[in-house]
Amino acid sequence: MTSKIDNIIQDLKTLTLLEAAELVKEIEDVFGVDASISNSGMVMMSPGVAPDADDTKEQEQTEFDVLLEVVPTPKKIAILKVVRSITGLGLIEAKGLVESAPKVLKESISKEDAEEIKEKLESAGATVVIK
């Protein structure tokens, strides 16, 4: 650590809470950052400030929705049984859901669970989409 940084650290240790709050506000104003929205200890840049190259990468989707898209009439009972086992709904509620397709069956689930549900429904004859 350089002596300049060491001196700054020593000065920061002597600040009162009010002075520290004023310092944070001044740093936000001068450098165009917002320290209040940080949840990982990093200061977030304000709009208009160029992000790092790592920040521009698209984040991988981790939650998926299973959409029951088409229910062929001859396969309706088999699909209804699978829907009931997946959702835990009663007969009347599950029937209403199946008859109102396209309809979301499960929301915000893992990719593995979504694939498993899709496989079960497709084996019963339904058309399913994962979003």
Backbone atoms as SQL, in Angstrom:
CREATE TABLE atoms (id INTEGER PRIMARY KEY, chain TEXT, resi INTEGER, resn TEXT, atom TEXT, x REAL, y REAL, z REAL);
INSERT INTO atoms VALUES
  (1, 'A', 1, 'MET', 'N', 0.857, -1.170, 0.000),
  (2, 'A', 1, 'MET', 'CA', 0.000, 0.000, 0.000),
  (3, 'A', 1, 'MET', 'C', 0.909, 1.240, 0.000),
  (4, 'A', 2, 'THR', 'N', 0.578, 2.197, -0.853),
  (5, 'A', 2, 'THR', 'CA', 1.379, 3.419, -0.911),
  (6, 'A', 2, 'THR', 'C', 1.061, 4.307, 0.287),
  (7, 'A', 3, 'SER', 'N', 1.934, 5.235, 0.546),
  (8, 'A', 3, 'SER', 'CA', 1.717, 6.136, 1.687),
  (9, 'A', 3, 'SER', 'C', 0.489, 7.020, 1.450),
  (10, 'A', 4, 'LYS', 'N', 0.209, 7.362, 0.202),
  (11, 'A', 4, 'LYS', 'CA', -0.961, 8.187, -0.105),
  (12, 'A', 4, 'LYS', 'C', -2.253, 7.441, 0.279),
  (13, 'A', 5, 'ILE', 'N', -2.314, 6.175, -0.099),
  (14, 'A', 5, 'ILE', 'CA', -3.502, 5.363, 0.235),
  (15, 'A', 5, 'ILE', 'C', -3.574, 5.150, 1.738),
  (16, 'A', 6, 'ASP', 'N', -2.452, 4.897, 2.354),
  (17, 'A', 6, 'ASP', 'CA', -2.413, 4.705, 3.801),
  (18, 'A', 6, 'ASP', 'C', -2.921, 5.949, 4.530),
  (19, 'A', 7, 'ASN', 'N', -2.525, 7.136, 4.062),
  (20, 'A', 7, 'ASN', 'CA', -2.999, 8.389, 4.667),
  (21, 'A', 7, 'ASN', 'C', -4.504, 8.554, 4.496),
  (22, 'A', 8, 'ILE', 'N', -5.025, 8.196, 3.325),
  (23, 'A', 8, 'ILE', 'CA', -6.477, 8.304, 3.081),
  (24, 'A', 8, 'ILE', 'C', -7.232, 7.375, 4.026),
  (25, 'A', 9, 'ILE', 'N', -6.727, 6.157, 4.172),
  (26, 'A', 9, 'ILE', 'CA', -7.365, 5.191, 5.077),
  (27, 'A', 9, 'ILE', 'C', -7.368, 5.720, 6.508),
  (28, 'A', 10, 'GLN', 'N', -6.270, 6.271, 6.944),
  (29, 'A', 10, 'GLN', 'CA', -6.180, 6.812, 8.305),
  (30, 'A', 10, 'GLN', 'C', -7.167, 7.970, 8.490),
  (31, 'A', 11, 'ASP', 'N', -7.290, 8.824, 7.471),
  (32, 'A', 11, 'ASP', 'CA', -8.237, 9.937, 7.535),
  (33, 'A', 11, 'ASP', 'C', -9.677, 9.428, 7.594),
  (34, 'A', 12, 'LEU', 'N', -9.978, 8.384, 6.811),
  (35, 'A', 12, 'LEU', 'CA', -11.332, 7.820, 6.808),
  (36, 'A', 12, 'LEU', 'C', -11.705, 7.251, 8.175),
  (37, 'A', 13, 'LYS', 'N', -10.757, 6.687, 8.866),
  (38, 'A', 13, 'LYS', 'CA', -11.006, 6.116, 10.189),
  (39, 'A', 13, 'LYS', 'C', -11.415, 7.182, 11.212),
  (40, 'A', 14, 'THR', 'N', -11.053, 8.419, 10.965),
  (41, 'A', 14, 'THR', 'CA', -11.352, 9.477, 11.926),
  (42, 'A', 14, 'THR', 'C', -12.676, 10.192, 11.632),
  (43, 'A', 15, 'LEU', 'N', -13.333, 9.863, 10.514),
  (44, 'A', 15, 'LEU', 'CA', -14.579, 10.544, 10.155),
  (45, 'A', 15, 'LEU', 'C', -15.721, 10.158, 11.091),
  (46, 'A', 16, 'THR', 'N', -16.597, 11.102, 11.345),
  (47, 'A', 16, 'THR', 'CA', -17.826, 10.809, 12.080),
  (48, 'A', 16, 'THR', 'C', -18.812, 10.189, 11.092),
  (49, 'A', 17, 'LEU', 'N', -19.892, 9.663, 11.586),
  (50, 'A', 17, 'LEU', 'CA', -20.905, 9.049, 10.730),
  (51, 'A', 17, 'LEU', 'C', -21.494, 10.075, 9.770),
  (52, 'A', 18, 'LEU', 'N', -21.743, 11.262, 10.236),
  (53, 'A', 18, 'LEU', 'CA', -22.294, 12.325, 9.391),
  (54, 'A', 18, 'LEU', 'C', -21.301, 12.701, 8.289),
  (55, 'A', 19, 'GLU', 'N', -20.031, 12.807, 8.654),
  (56, 'A', 19, 'GLU', 'CA', -19.005, 13.138, 7.659),
  (57, 'A', 19, 'GLU', 'C', -18.864, 12.024, 6.620),
  (58, 'A', 20, 'ALA', 'N', -18.953, 10.769, 7.066),
  (59, 'A', 20, 'ALA', 'CA', -18.855, 9.642, 6.134),
  (60, 'A', 20, 'ALA', 'C', -20.025, 9.648, 5.151),
  (61, 'A', 21, 'ALA', 'N', -21.226, 9.963, 5.635),
  (62, 'A', 21, 'ALA', 'CA', -22.391, 10.042, 4.766),
  (63, 'A', 21, 'ALA', 'C', -22.232, 11.155, 3.736),
  (64, 'A', 22, 'GLU', 'N', -21.709, 12.294, 4.169),
  (65, 'A', 22, 'GLU', 'CA', -21.462, 13.406, 3.247),
  (66, 'A', 22, 'GLU', 'C', -20.403, 13.024, 2.211),
  (67, 'A', 23, 'LEU', 'N', -19.389, 12.277, 2.642),
  (68, 'A', 23, 'LEU', 'CA', -18.338, 11.834, 1.726),
  (69, 'A', 23, 'LEU', 'C', -18.918, 10.912, 0.649),
  (70, 'A', 24, 'VAL', 'N', -19.755, 9.981, 1.060),
  (71, 'A', 24, 'VAL', 'CA', -20.378, 9.061, 0.108),
  (72, 'A', 24, 'VAL', 'C', -21.209, 9.832, -0.908),
  (73, 'A', 25, 'LYS', 'N', -21.998, 10.803, -0.439),
  (74, 'A', 25, 'LYS', 'CA', -22.822, 11.605, -1.339),
  (75, 'A', 25, 'LYS', 'C', -21.956, 12.367, -2.336),
  (76, 'A', 26, 'GLU', 'N', -20.865, 12.934, -1.862),
  (77, 'A', 26, 'GLU', 'CA', -19.969, 13.693, -2.741),
  (78, 'A', 26, 'GLU', 'C', -19.305, 12.773, -3.776),
  (79, 'A', 27, 'ILE', 'N', -18.892, 11.580, -3.352),
  (80, 'A', 27, 'ILE', 'CA', -18.297, 10.617, -4.293),
  (81, 'A', 27, 'ILE', 'C', -19.311, 10.227, -5.356),
  (82, 'A', 28, 'GLU', 'N', -20.573, 10.004, -4.950),
  (83, 'A', 28, 'GLU', 'CA', -21.624, 9.667, -5.914),
  (84, 'A', 28, 'GLU', 'C', -21.805, 10.785, -6.934),
  (85, 'A', 29, 'ASP', 'N', -21.830, 12.024, -6.458),
  (86, 'A', 29, 'ASP', 'CA', -22.022, 13.166, -7.357),
  (87, 'A', 29, 'ASP', 'C', -20.844, 13.347, -8.309),
  (88, 'A', 30, 'VAL', 'N', -19.639, 13.274, -7.780),
  (89, 'A', 30, 'VAL', 'CA', -18.443, 13.544, -8.577),
  (90, 'A', 30, 'VAL', 'C', -18.193, 12.445, -9.617),
  (91, 'A', 31, 'PHE', 'N', -18.362, 11.184, -9.218),
  (92, 'A', 31, 'PHE', 'CA', -18.017, 10.078, -10.104),
  (93, 'A', 31, 'PHE', 'C', -19.217, 9.453, -10.810),
  (94, 'A', 32, 'GLY', 'N', -20.432, 9.930, -10.543),
  (95, 'A', 32, 'GLY', 'CA', -21.623, 9.414, -11.220),
  (96, 'A', 32, 'GLY', 'C', -21.949, 7.975, -10.870),
  (97, 'A', 33, 'VAL', 'N', -21.798, 7.617, -9.610),
  (98, 'A', 33, 'VAL', 'CA', -22.099, 6.265, -9.154),
  (99, 'A', 33, 'VAL', 'C', -23.202, 6.312, -8.104),
  (100, 'A', 34, 'ASP', 'N', -23.789, 5.149, -7.831),
  (101, 'A', 34, 'ASP', 'CA', -24.823, 5.059, -6.799),
  (102, 'A', 34, 'ASP', 'C', -24.470, 3.908, -5.880),
  (103, 'A', 35, 'ALA', 'N', -23.980, 4.201, -4.711),
  (104, 'A', 35, 'ALA', 'CA', -23.544, 3.183, -3.761),
  (105, 'A', 35, 'ALA', 'C', -24.718, 2.499, -3.076),
  (106, 'A', 36, 'SER', 'N', -25.901, 3.064, -3.124),
  (107, 'A', 36, 'SER', 'CA', -27.042, 2.507, -2.398),
  (108, 'A', 36, 'SER', 'C', -27.623, 1.270, -3.045),
  (109, 'A', 37, 'ILE', 'N', -27.398, 1.026, -4.337),
  (110, 'A', 37, 'ILE', 'CA', -27.996, -0.127, -4.999),
  (111, 'A', 37, 'ILE', 'C', -27.065, -1.312, -5.079),
  (112, 'A', 38, 'SER', 'N', -25.950, -1.238, -4.447),
  (113, 'A', 38, 'SER', 'CA', -24.991, -2.332, -4.485),
  (114, 'A', 38, 'SER', 'C', -25.395, -3.414, -3.502),
  (115, 'A', 39, 'ASN', 'N', -25.332, -4.678, -3.960),
  (116, 'A', 39, 'ASN', 'CA', -25.597, -5.784, -3.049),
  (117, 'A', 39, 'ASN', 'C', -24.407, -6.722, -2.966),
  (118, 'A', 40, 'SER', 'N', -23.365, -6.423, -3.712),
  (119, 'A', 40, 'SER', 'CA', -22.203, -7.290, -3.691),
  (120, 'A', 40, 'SER', 'C', -20.939, -6.552, -3.273),
  (121, 'A', 41, 'GLY', 'N', -21.109, -5.358, -2.728),
  (122, 'A', 41, 'GLY', 'CA', -19.956, -4.603, -2.292),
  (123, 'A', 41, 'GLY', 'C', -19.343, -3.769, -3.404),
  (124, 'A', 42, 'MET', 'N', -19.895, -3.856, -4.611),
  (125, 'A', 42, 'MET', 'CA', -19.375, -3.082, -5.732),
  (126, 'A', 42, 'MET', 'C', -20.284, -1.886, -5.962),
  (127, 'A', 43, 'VAL', 'N', -19.713, -0.781, -6.364),
  (128, 'A', 43, 'VAL', 'CA', -20.488, 0.424, -6.646),
  (129, 'A', 43, 'VAL', 'C', -21.055, 0.311, -8.048),
  (130, 'A', 44, 'MET', 'N', -22.344, 0.591, -8.210),
  (131, 'A', 44, 'MET', 'CA', -23.003, 0.498, -9.501),
  (132, 'A', 44, 'MET', 'C', -22.876, 1.820, -10.236),
  (133, 'A', 45, 'MET', 'N', -22.658, 1.748, -11.531),
  (134, 'A', 45, 'MET', 'CA', -22.514, 2.942, -12.346),
  (135, 'A', 45, 'MET', 'C', -23.886, 3.514, -12.671),
  (136, 'A', 46, 'SER', 'N', -23.970, 4.810, -12.752),
  (137, 'A', 46, 'SER', 'CA', -25.208, 5.483, -13.131),
  (138, 'A', 46, 'SER', 'C', -25.420, 5.371, -14.628),
  (139, 'A', 47, 'PRO', 'N', -26.658, 5.573, -15.100),
  (140, 'A', 47, 'PRO', 'CA', -26.909, 5.540, -16.534),
  (141, 'A', 47, 'PRO', 'C', -26.039, 6.565, -17.250),
  (142, 'A', 48, 'GLY', 'N', -25.603, 6.200, -18.442),
  (143, 'A', 48, 'GLY', 'CA', -24.773, 7.108, -19.217),
  (144, 'A', 48, 'GLY', 'C', -23.294, 6.842, -19.046),
  (145, 'A', 49, 'VAL', 'N', -22.927, 6.046, -18.057),
  (146, 'A', 49, 'VAL', 'CA', -21.531, 5.695, -17.856),
  (147, 'A', 49, 'VAL', 'C', -21.316, 4.344, -18.525),
  (148, 'A', 50, 'ALA', 'N', -20.279, 4.206, -19.310),
  (149, 'A', 50, 'ALA', 'CA', -20.022, 2.985, -20.063),
  (150, 'A', 50, 'ALA', 'C', -19.762, 1.817, -19.118),
  (151, 'A', 51, 'PRO', 'N', -20.470, 0.693, -19.292),
  (152, 'A', 51, 'PRO', 'CA', -20.241, -0.475, -18.447),
  (153, 'A', 51, 'PRO', 'C', -18.992, -1.230, -18.892),
  (154, 'A', 52, 'ASP', 'N', -18.467, -2.070, -18.015),
  (155, 'A', 52, 'ASP', 'CA', -17.343, -2.916, -18.365),
  (156, 'A', 52, 'ASP', 'C', -17.795, -3.936, -19.389),
  (157, 'A', 53, 'ALA', 'N', -16.859, -4.530, -20.085),
  (158, 'A', 53, 'ALA', 'CA', -17.188, -5.523, -21.100),
  (159, 'A', 53, 'ALA', 'C', -17.890, -6.724, -20.477),
  (160, 'A', 54, 'ASP', 'N', -17.524, -7.099, -19.259),
  (161, 'A', 54, 'ASP', 'CA', -18.152, -8.235, -18.595),
  (162, 'A', 54, 'ASP', 'C', -19.620, -7.981, -18.296),
  (163, 'A', 55, 'ASP', 'N', -19.991, -6.740, -18.057),
  (164, 'A', 55, 'ASP', 'CA', -21.363, -6.404, -17.714),
  (165, 'A', 55, 'ASP', 'C', -22.297, -6.494, -18.909),
  (166, 'A', 56, 'THR', 'N', -21.751, -6.436, -20.115),
  (167, 'A', 56, 'THR', 'CA', -22.596, -6.432, -21.301),
  (168, 'A', 56, 'THR', 'C', -22.981, -7.835, -21.742),
  (169, 'A', 57, 'LYS', 'N', -22.354, -8.848, -21.165),
  (170, 'A', 57, 'LYS', 'CA', -22.710, -10.221, -21.520),
  (171, 'A', 57, 'LYS', 'C', -24.111, -10.525, -21.017),
  (172, 'A', 58, 'GLU', 'N', -24.845, -11.251, -21.838),
  (173, 'A', 58, 'GLU', 'CA', -26.215, -11.599, -21.479),
  (174, 'A', 58, 'GLU', 'C', -26.192, -12.644, -20.370),
  (175, 'A', 59, 'GLN', 'N', -27.021, -12.447, -19.369),
  (176, 'A', 59, 'GLN', 'CA', -27.070, -13.397, -18.271),
  (177, 'A', 59, 'GLN', 'C', -27.895, -14.609, -18.693),
  (178, 'A', 60, 'GLU', 'N', -27.464, -15.765, -18.234),
  (179, 'A', 60, 'GLU', 'CA', -28.140, -17.007, -18.570),
  (180, 'A', 60, 'GLU', 'C', -29.446, -17.111, -17.785),
  (181, 'A', 61, 'GLN', 'N', -30.484, -17.549, -18.467),
  (182, 'A', 61, 'GLN', 'CA', -31.796, -17.690, -17.837),
  (183, 'A', 61, 'GLN', 'C', -31.748, -18.866, -16.867),
  (184, 'A', 62, 'THR', 'N', -32.285, -18.652, -15.661),
  (185, 'A', 62, 'THR', 'CA', -32.270, -19.706, -14.648),
  (186, 'A', 62, 'THR', 'C', -33.666, -20.151, -14.242),
  (187, 'A', 63, 'GLU', 'N', -34.684, -19.378, -14.601),
  (188, 'A', 63, 'GLU', 'CA', -36.059, -19.737, -14.264),
  (189, 'A', 63, 'GLU', 'C', -36.878, -19.836, -15.538),
  (190, 'A', 64, 'PHE', 'N', -37.699, -20.872, -15.604),
  (191, 'A', 64, 'PHE', 'CA', -38.454, -21.152, -16.809),
  (192, 'A', 64, 'PHE', 'C', -39.931, -21.350, -16.487),
  (193, 'A', 65, 'ASP', 'N', -40.777, -21.068, -17.480),
  (194, 'A', 65, 'ASP', 'CA', -42.209, -21.295, -17.376),
  (195, 'A', 65, 'ASP', 'C', -42.580, -22.408, -18.338),
  (196, 'A', 66, 'VAL', 'N', -43.510, -23.277, -17.912),
  (197, 'A', 66, 'VAL', 'CA', -43.993, -24.350, -18.770),
  (198, 'A', 66, 'VAL', 'C', -45.384, -23.960, -19.245),
  (199, 'A', 67, 'LEU', 'N', -45.532, -23.864, -20.567),
  (200, 'A', 67, 'LEU', 'CA', -46.782, -23.439, -21.187),
  (201, 'A', 67, 'LEU', 'C', -47.432, -24.630, -21.881),
  (202, 'A', 68, 'LEU', 'N', -48.631, -24.987, -21.428),
  (203, 'A', 68, 'LEU', 'CA', -49.423, -26.021, -22.091),
  (204, 'A', 68, 'LEU', 'C', -50.083, -25.347, -23.277),
  (205, 'A', 69, 'GLU', 'N', -49.636, -25.693, -24.491),
  (206, 'A', 69, 'GLU', 'CA', -50.060, -24.957, -25.664),
  (207, 'A', 69, 'GLU', 'C', -51.256, -25.590, -26.371),
  (208, 'A', 70, 'VAL', 'N', -51.178, -26.895, -26.662),
  (209, 'A', 70, 'VAL', 'CA', -52.252, -27.559, -27.402),
  (210, 'A', 70, 'VAL', 'C', -52.612, -28.852, -26.699),
  (211, 'A', 71, 'VAL', 'N', -53.923, -29.071, -26.547),
  (212, 'A', 71, 'VAL', 'CA', -54.440, -30.307, -25.963),
  (213, 'A', 71, 'VAL', 'C', -55.387, -30.939, -26.984),
  (214, 'A', 72, 'PRO', 'N', -54.933, -31.979, -27.686),
  (215, 'A', 72, 'PRO', 'CA', -55.821, -32.648, -28.640),
  (216, 'A', 72, 'PRO', 'C', -56.980, -33.321, -27.904),
  (217, 'A', 73, 'THR', 'N', -58.171, -33.195, -28.432),
  (218, 'A', 73, 'THR', 'CA', -59.374, -33.726, -27.769),
  (219, 'A', 73, 'THR', 'C', -59.262, -35.213, -27.438),
  (220, 'A', 74, 'PRO', 'N', -58.767, -36.069, -28.338),
  (221, 'A', 74, 'PRO', 'CA', -58.680, -37.498, -27.994),
  (222, 'A', 74, 'PRO', 'C', -57.713, -37.793, -26.842),
  (223, 'A', 75, 'LYS', 'N', -56.776, -36.918, -26.572),
  (224, 'A', 75, 'LYS', 'CA', -55.766, -37.132, -25.523),
  (225, 'A', 75, 'LYS', 'C', -56.071, -36.353, -24.250),
  (226, 'A', 76, 'LYS', 'N', -57.214, -35.709, -24.194),
  (227, 'A', 76, 'LYS', 'CA', -57.550, -34.790, -23.104),
  (228, 'A', 76, 'LYS', 'C', -57.513, -35.450, -21.721),
  (229, 'A', 77, 'ILE', 'N', -58.043, -36.646, -21.589),
  (230, 'A', 77, 'ILE', 'CA', -58.098, -37.311, -20.282),
  (231, 'A', 77, 'ILE', 'C', -56.690, -37.681, -19.808),
  (232, 'A', 78, 'ALA', 'N', -55.863, -38.198, -20.700),
  (233, 'A', 78, 'ALA', 'CA', -54.498, -38.561, -20.320),
  (234, 'A', 78, 'ALA', 'C', -53.714, -37.319, -19.906),
  (235, 'A', 79, 'ILE', 'N', -53.888, -36.238, -20.645),
  (236, 'A', 79, 'ILE', 'CA', -53.200, -34.985, -20.320),
  (237, 'A', 79, 'ILE', 'C', -53.712, -34.435, -18.993),
  (238, 'A', 80, 'LEU', 'N', -55.005, -34.528, -18.772),
  (239, 'A', 80, 'LEU', 'CA', -55.613, -34.066, -17.522),
  (240, 'A', 80, 'LEU', 'C', -55.003, -34.787, -16.317),
  (241, 'A', 81, 'LYS', 'N', -54.783, -36.089, -16.437),
  (242, 'A', 81, 'LYS', 'CA', -54.175, -36.855, -15.346),
  (243, 'A', 81, 'LYS', 'C', -52.752, -36.367, -15.057),
  (244, 'A', 82, 'VAL', 'N', -51.993, -36.093, -16.107),
  (245, 'A', 82, 'VAL', 'CA', -50.620, -35.615, -15.929),
  (246, 'A', 82, 'VAL', 'C', -50.626, -34.221, -15.306),
  (247, 'A', 83, 'VAL', 'N', -51.519, -33.358, -15.777),
  (248, 'A', 83, 'VAL', 'CA', -51.623, -32.003, -15.225),
  (249, 'A', 83, 'VAL', 'C', -51.945, -32.061, -13.739),
  (250, 'A', 84, 'ARG', 'N', -52.854, -32.924, -13.359),
  (251, 'A', 84, 'ARG', 'CA', -53.202, -33.053, -11.938),
  (252, 'A', 84, 'ARG', 'C', -52.004, -33.510, -11.117),
  (253, 'A', 85, 'SER', 'N', -51.235, -34.465, -11.646),
  (254, 'A', 85, 'SER', 'CA', -50.076, -34.955, -10.889),
  (255, 'A', 85, 'SER', 'C', -48.979, -33.888, -10.778),
  (256, 'A', 86, 'ILE', 'N', -48.860, -33.047, -11.796),
  (257, 'A', 86, 'ILE', 'CA', -47.830, -32.002, -11.791),
  (258, 'A', 86, 'ILE', 'C', -48.215, -30.840, -10.886),
  (259, 'A', 87, 'THR', 'N', -49.473, -30.407, -10.989),
  (260, 'A', 87, 'THR', 'CA', -49.897, -29.189, -10.293),
  (261, 'A', 87, 'THR', 'C', -50.497, -29.436, -8.917),
  (262, 'A', 88, 'GLY', 'N', -51.016, -30.645, -8.701),
  (263, 'A', 88, 'GLY', 'CA', -51.684, -30.927, -7.433),
  (264, 'A', 88, 'GLY', 'C', -53.085, -30.344, -7.367),
  (265, 'A', 89, 'LEU', 'N', -53.607, -29.920, -8.518),
  (266, 'A', 89, 'LEU', 'CA', -54.953, -29.344, -8.565),
  (267, 'A', 89, 'LEU', 'C', -56.014, -30.432, -8.465),
  (268, 'A', 90, 'GLY', 'N', -57.203, -30.024, -8.067),
  (269, 'A', 90, 'GLY', 'CA', -58.336, -30.919, -8.062),
  (270, 'A', 90, 'GLY', 'C', -58.815, -31.156, -9.487),
  (271, 'A', 91, 'LEU', 'N', -59.741, -32.092, -9.638),
  (272, 'A', 91, 'LEU', 'CA', -60.224, -32.472, -10.963),
  (273, 'A', 91, 'LEU', 'C', -60.837, -31.290, -11.713),
  (274, 'A', 92, 'ILE', 'N', -61.683, -30.524, -11.064),
  (275, 'A', 92, 'ILE', 'CA', -62.379, -29.414, -11.731),
  (276, 'A', 92, 'ILE', 'C', -61.383, -28.321, -12.128),
  (277, 'A', 93, 'GLU', 'N', -60.462, -27.983, -11.234),
  (278, 'A', 93, 'GLU', 'CA', -59.478, -26.946, -11.533),
  (279, 'A', 93, 'GLU', 'C', -58.549, -27.370, -12.664),
  (280, 'A', 94, 'ALA', 'N', -58.097, -28.624, -12.617),
  (281, 'A', 94, 'ALA', 'CA', -57.204, -29.133, -13.660),
  (282, 'A', 94, 'ALA', 'C', -57.922, -29.194, -15.003),
  (283, 'A', 95, 'LYS', 'N', -59.198, -29.590, -14.999),
  (284, 'A', 95, 'LYS', 'CA', -59.987, -29.650, -16.236),
  (285, 'A', 95, 'LYS', 'C', -60.119, -28.248, -16.832),
  (286, 'A', 96, 'GLY', 'N', -60.385, -27.264, -15.979),
  (287, 'A', 96, 'GLY', 'CA', -60.486, -25.885, -16.446),
  (288, 'A', 96, 'GLY', 'C', -59.185, -25.393, -17.043),
  (289, 'A', 97, 'LEU', 'N', -58.069, -25.758, -16.423),
  (290, 'A', 97, 'LEU', 'CA', -56.763, -25.362, -16.929),
  (291, 'A', 97, 'LEU', 'C', -56.488, -26.006, -18.282),
  (292, 'A', 98, 'VAL', 'N', -56.760, -27.297, -18.413),
  (293, 'A', 98, 'VAL', 'CA', -56.517, -28.017, -19.665),
  (294, 'A', 98, 'VAL', 'C', -57.399, -27.462, -20.781),
  (295, 'A', 99, 'GLU', 'N', -58.649, -27.174, -20.470),
  (296, 'A', 99, 'GLU', 'CA', -59.575, -26.675, -21.490),
  (297, 'A', 99, 'GLU', 'C', -59.280, -25.232, -21.894),
  (298, 'A', 100, 'SER', 'N', -58.535, -24.508, -21.078),
  (299, 'A', 100, 'SER', 'CA', -58.237, -23.117, -21.404),
  (300, 'A', 100, 'SER', 'C', -56.856, -22.945, -22.048),
  (301, 'A', 101, 'ALA', 'N', -56.291, -24.053, -22.528),
  (302, 'A', 101, 'ALA', 'CA', -54.980, -23.974, -23.189),
  (303, 'A', 101, 'ALA', 'C', -55.060, -23.040, -24.385),
  (304, 'A', 102, 'PRO', 'N', -54.046, -22.267, -24.658),
  (305, 'A', 102, 'PRO', 'CA', -52.717, -22.250, -24.044),
  (306, 'A', 102, 'PRO', 'C', -52.728, -21.590, -22.667),
  (307, 'A', 103, 'LYS', 'N', -52.035, -22.225, -21.738),
  (308, 'A', 103, 'LYS', 'CA', -52.035, -21.773, -20.351),
  (309, 'A', 103, 'LYS', 'C', -50.714, -22.162, -19.690),
  (310, 'A', 104, 'VAL', 'N', -50.197, -21.293, -18.823),
  (311, 'A', 104, 'VAL', 'CA', -48.970, -21.586, -18.084),
  (312, 'A', 104, 'VAL', 'C', -49.306, -22.558, -16.955),
  (313, 'A', 105, 'LEU', 'N', -48.574, -23.677, -16.923),
  (314, 'A', 105, 'LEU', 'CA', -48.778, -24.670, -15.864),
  (315, 'A', 105, 'LEU', 'C', -47.894, -24.401, -14.652),
  (316, 'A', 106, 'LYS', 'N', -46.641, -24.139, -14.905),
  (317, 'A', 106, 'LYS', 'CA', -45.669, -23.897, -13.830),
  (318, 'A', 106, 'LYS', 'C', -44.847, -22.676, -14.202),
  (319, 'A', 107, 'GLU', 'N', -44.546, -21.853, -13.202),
  (320, 'A', 107, 'GLU', 'CA', -43.764, -20.646, -13.417),
  (321, 'A', 107, 'GLU', 'C', -42.501, -20.679, -12.568),
  (322, 'A', 108, 'SER', 'N', -41.453, -20.084, -13.091),
  (323, 'A', 108, 'SER', 'CA', -40.188, -19.876, -12.371),
  (324, 'A', 108, 'SER', 'C', -39.635, -21.163, -11.769),
  (325, 'A', 109, 'ILE', 'N', -39.476, -22.175, -12.614),
  (326, 'A', 109, 'ILE', 'CA', -38.898, -23.435, -12.155),
  (327, 'A', 109, 'ILE', 'C', -37.573, -23.661, -12.869),
  (328, 'A', 110, 'SER', 'N', -36.801, -24.612, -12.384),
  (329, 'A', 110, 'SER', 'CA', -35.495, -24.895, -12.977),
  (330, 'A', 110, 'SER', 'C', -35.668, -25.513, -14.361),
  (331, 'A', 111, 'LYS', 'N', -34.617, -25.453, -15.147),
  (332, 'A', 111, 'LYS', 'CA', -34.660, -25.996, -16.500),
  (333, 'A', 111, 'LYS', 'C', -34.889, -27.503, -16.456),
  (334, 'A', 112, 'GLU', 'N', -34.258, -28.188, -15.511),
  (335, 'A', 112, 'GLU', 'CA', -34.413, -29.634, -15.397),
  (336, 'A', 112, 'GLU', 'C', -35.864, -30.006, -15.100),
  (337, 'A', 113, 'ASP', 'N', -36.489, -29.292, -14.151),
  (338, 'A', 113, 'ASP', 'CA', -37.888, -29.558, -13.815),
  (339, 'A', 113, 'ASP', 'C', -38.797, -29.263, -15.008),
  (340, 'A', 114, 'ALA', 'N', -38.521, -28.171, -15.714),
  (341, 'A', 114, 'ALA', 'CA', -39.328, -27.803, -16.876),
  (342, 'A', 114, 'ALA', 'C', -39.230, -28.865, -17.961),
  (343, 'A', 115, 'GLU', 'N', -38.032, -29.371, -18.202),
  (344, 'A', 115, 'GLU', 'CA', -37.842, -30.421, -19.212),
  (345, 'A', 115, 'GLU', 'C', -38.574, -31.696, -18.816),
  (346, 'A', 116, 'GLU', 'N', -38.526, -32.021, -17.535),
  (347, 'A', 116, 'GLU', 'CA', -39.207, -33.228, -17.039),
  (348, 'A', 116, 'GLU', 'C', -40.717, -33.115, -17.227),
  (349, 'A', 117, 'ILE', 'N', -41.276, -31.956, -16.887),
  (350, 'A', 117, 'ILE', 'CA', -42.717, -31.732, -17.045),
  (351, 'A', 117, 'ILE', 'C', -43.095, -31.772, -18.519),
  (352, 'A', 118, 'LYS', 'N', -42.285, -31.152, -19.355),
  (353, 'A', 118, 'LYS', 'CA', -42.552, -31.147, -20.793),
  (354, 'A', 118, 'LYS', 'C', -42.576, -32.569, -21.335),
  (355, 'A', 119, 'GLU', 'N', -41.619, -33.373, -20.914),
  (356, 'A', 119, 'GLU', 'CA', -41.542, -34.765, -21.375),
  (357, 'A', 119, 'GLU', 'C', -42.794, -35.551, -20.976),
  (358, 'A', 120, 'LYS', 'N', -43.245, -35.385, -19.733),
  (359, 'A', 120, 'LYS', 'CA', -44.439, -36.092, -19.260),
  (360, 'A', 120, 'LYS', 'C', -45.673, -35.686, -20.058),
  (361, 'A', 121, 'LEU', 'N', -45.827, -34.386, -20.275),
  (362, 'A', 121, 'LEU', 'CA', -47.006, -33.902, -20.997),
  (363, 'A', 121, 'LEU', 'C', -46.976, -34.304, -22.470),
  (364, 'A', 122, 'GLU', 'N', -45.811, -34.255, -23.089),
  (365, 'A', 122, 'GLU', 'CA', -45.712, -34.642, -24.492),
  (366, 'A', 122, 'GLU', 'C', -45.949, -36.133, -24.674),
  (367, 'A', 123, 'SER', 'N', -45.534, -36.948, -23.701),
  (368, 'A', 123, 'SER', 'CA', -45.790, -38.385, -23.801),
  (369, 'A', 123, 'SER', 'C', -47.281, -38.686, -23.666),
  (370, 'A', 124, 'ALA', 'N', -48.019, -37.774, -23.030),
  (371, 'A', 124, 'ALA', 'CA', -49.478, -37.938, -22.915),
  (372, 'A', 124, 'ALA', 'C', -50.190, -37.358, -24.138),
  (373, 'A', 125, 'GLY', 'N', -49.452, -36.631, -25.007),
  (374, 'A', 125, 'GLY', 'CA', -50.049, -36.129, -26.239),
  (375, 'A', 125, 'GLY', 'C', -50.193, -34.634, -26.335),
  (376, 'A', 126, 'ALA', 'N', -49.747, -33.900, -25.350),
  (377, 'A', 126, 'ALA', 'CA', -49.887, -32.439, -25.360),
  (378, 'A', 126, 'ALA', 'C', -48.732, -31.794, -26.115),
  (379, 'A', 127, 'THR', 'N', -48.964, -30.550, -26.536),
  (380, 'A', 127, 'THR', 'CA', -47.905, -29.733, -27.090),
  (381, 'A', 127, 'THR', 'C', -47.517, -28.736, -26.004),
  (382, 'A', 128, 'VAL', 'N', -46.223, -28.701, -25.672),
  (383, 'A', 128, 'VAL', 'CA', -45.737, -27.903, -24.554),
  (384, 'A', 128, 'VAL', 'C', -44.572, -27.036, -25.016),
  (385, 'A', 129, 'VAL', 'N', -44.529, -25.798, -24.475),
  (386, 'A', 129, 'VAL', 'CA', -43.440, -24.882, -24.764),
  (387, 'A', 129, 'VAL', 'C', -42.822, -24.447, -23.440),
  (388, 'A', 130, 'ILE', 'N', -41.481, -24.379, -23.422),
  (389, 'A', 130, 'ILE', 'CA', -40.767, -23.871, -22.244),
  (390, 'A', 130, 'ILE', 'C', -40.280, -22.470, -22.586),
  (391, 'A', 131, 'LYS', 'N', -40.630, -21.515, -21.743),
  (392, 'A', 131, 'LYS', 'CA', -40.207, -20.125, -21.966),
  (393, 'A', 131, 'LYS', 'C', -39.319, -19.673, -20.845);
